[in-house]
Amino acid sequence: MIEPIFEVEFAEGSYGFRPGRGCHDALREVDRLIKEGFTHVVDADLASYFDTIPHDRLVARIEERVIDGQVLDLIRGWLQADILKGLERWTPTGGTPQGCVLSPLLANIYLDRLDKLMAARGLRMVRYADDFVVLCKSREDADAALGAVRAWVTANGLTLHATKTHIGGRVEDARFQHDRVPGQGFEFLGYRFETGRRLVRKKSLDKLKDTIREKTRRNRGDSLERIIADLNRSLRGWFGYFKHAHPHVFQSIDGSVRRRLRSLLLKQRMKRSHIGQGLGLSRLWPNAYFAEHGLFALHEAWAAARQPR
């Protein structure tokens, strides 16, 4: 009921948990700004944001737009619901309840003033819930933006993560570099923006690799068809989100999946015969073999998605 009241006034740079907007919209905006020359990036991280929003200030902002006493009482009731952890029980004075349908909206309401502060200063901020970057055209603008973010965050009872907040600067060869973090580029919503490319951040890639390893254990007794069906669910879901990444990552994962499957098949068949001794596994089970069994190939899916419709 209260979403339409706030939605019409939310800043343009906010993409998280809003009707008709999503992660890919935010990522496309970052791509667009980089291409327009906004290559100095304030990469900010709020420490435990959803757990630390001050209740009194949050409710005060809601009261500016909502006057229905019953609605306000209901919101206060959600915010002040007791927390039970083990044998401990307490009433929170900050934060929004995780899993509550209202929590994302309340989080957007509280950060909307930061969105508008950045916009009023001519700074391009792209935010998805508590994850945001500010894109600037010069190091001086980035320094000023980070200073403004720090001041607002402190004044509003929040905290920036000390080691995860930094400025990415542009060097002469147009590559990004971190001031305080080794390597180049910056991360946003699971992707890594680096040297004009959109890559998959290491944490997101490692999570997929762990899933692949778990589903292709050499001691797994299922048929190849069942294993591939299980793999495909994860691969298709992962590709659905990361399909805009640089294609080399898809080739690498495809190769890794097939190597895992060949190793698994070899172990299964070596129990029954000596097939495979002295032969290369790729000759025994070429790529076409797995394609015939329905294995989802990331690179092929990427190539198909680029074809004009």
Disulfide bonds with the S-S distance in Angstrom:
none
